[in-house]
Amino acid sequence: MLSCLRENTFFTEQAKQLRRFLLQCILVFNFANFAPTKYGEYEFPWYMDGLGWMMTALTVSVIPIVALYKICTADASLSLLQKV
């Protein structure tokens, strides 16, 4: 019964914008409150923090890279909007 109801596109778009805004706020606050990593009294070297950030960025960057690859290698007869 509920599967025949269409979702309201206005609220869907608003939810997408809110989610994007909140994720950006989280990212900004993480950078603003950055402190070197510690374990008890031991403070890890700065290059270990950098290595952790690079490992995180590498794993997350795969998502947009694969998306761009899929869009670029899609059927040439389709428009960009249809590919997305």
C-alpha positions as CSV (number, residue, x, y, z in Angstrom):
1,M,0.0,0.0,0.0
2,L,2.8,2.5,0.9
3,S,4.9,1.6,-2.1
4,C,2.5,3.3,-4.5
5,L,3.0,6.7,-2.7
6,R,5.4,9.0,-4.4
7,E,7.9,10.8,-2.3
8,N,7.9,14.6,-2.3
9,T,10.8,15.9,-4.3
10,F,10.9,19.1,-2.4
11,F,11.6,17.4,0.9
12,T,14.0,15.0,-0.8
13,E,16.1,17.9,-2.2
14,Q,15.9,19.7,1.2
15,A,17.2,16.6,2.9
16,K,20.1,16.3,0.5
17,Q,21.1,20.0,1.0
18,L,20.8,19.6,4.8
19,R,23.0,16.5,4.7
20,R,25.6,18.2,2.6
21,F,25.6,21.2,4.9
22,L,26.0,19.1,8.1
23,L,28.8,17.0,6.6
24,Q,30.7,20.2,5.7
25,C,30.2,21.6,9.2
26,I,31.6,18.4,10.7
27,L,34.6,18.6,8.4
28,V,35.3,22.3,9.3
29,F,34.9,21.6,13.0
30,N,37.3,18.6,12.8
31,F,39.9,20.8,11.2
32,A,39.3,23.7,13.6
33,N,39.6,21.4,16.7
34,F,42.6,19.4,15.4
35,A,45.1,18.3,18.0
36,P,48.0,15.9,17.7
37,T,47.1,12.3,18.5
38,K,48.0,11.1,22.0
39,Y,48.0,7.8,23.8
40,G,48.3,8.5,27.5
41,E,51.3,10.7,27.9
42,Y,52.8,9.7,24.5
43,E,52.3,12.1,21.6
44,F,52.6,10.6,18.1
45,P,54.9,12.3,15.6
46,W,53.3,14.7,13.2
47,Y,54.0,12.5,10.2
48,M,51.9,9.7,11.7
49,D,48.9,12.1,11.8
50,G,49.7,13.0,8.2
51,L,49.9,9.3,7.2
52,G,46.5,8.7,8.8
53,W,44.9,11.6,6.9
54,M,46.4,10.4,3.7
55,M,45.1,6.8,4.2
56,T,41.7,8.2,4.9
57,A,41.7,10.5,1.9
58,L,42.9,7.7,-0.3
59,T,40.1,5.3,0.7
60,V,37.4,8.0,0.4
61,S,38.7,9.5,-2.9
62,V,38.0,6.2,-4.7
63,I,34.3,6.9,-4.7
64,P,34.3,10.1,-6.9
65,I,37.1,8.6,-9.1
66,V,35.0,5.5,-9.9
67,A,31.9,7.7,-10.4
68,L,33.8,9.9,-12.9
69,Y,35.1,6.8,-14.7
70,K,31.6,5.3,-15.0
71,I,30.2,8.6,-16.4
72,C,33.0,9.0,-18.9
73,T,32.9,5.4,-20.1
74,A,29.1,5.3,-20.4
75,D,27.3,5.0,-23.7
76,A,28.2,8.0,-25.9
77,S,24.7,8.4,-27.3
78,L,23.4,9.4,-23.8
79,S,23.4,13.0,-22.6
80,L,25.4,13.9,-19.5
81,L,22.2,14.1,-17.5
82,Q,21.1,10.6,-18.6
83,K,24.5,9.2,-17.7
84,V,24.3,10.6,-14.1
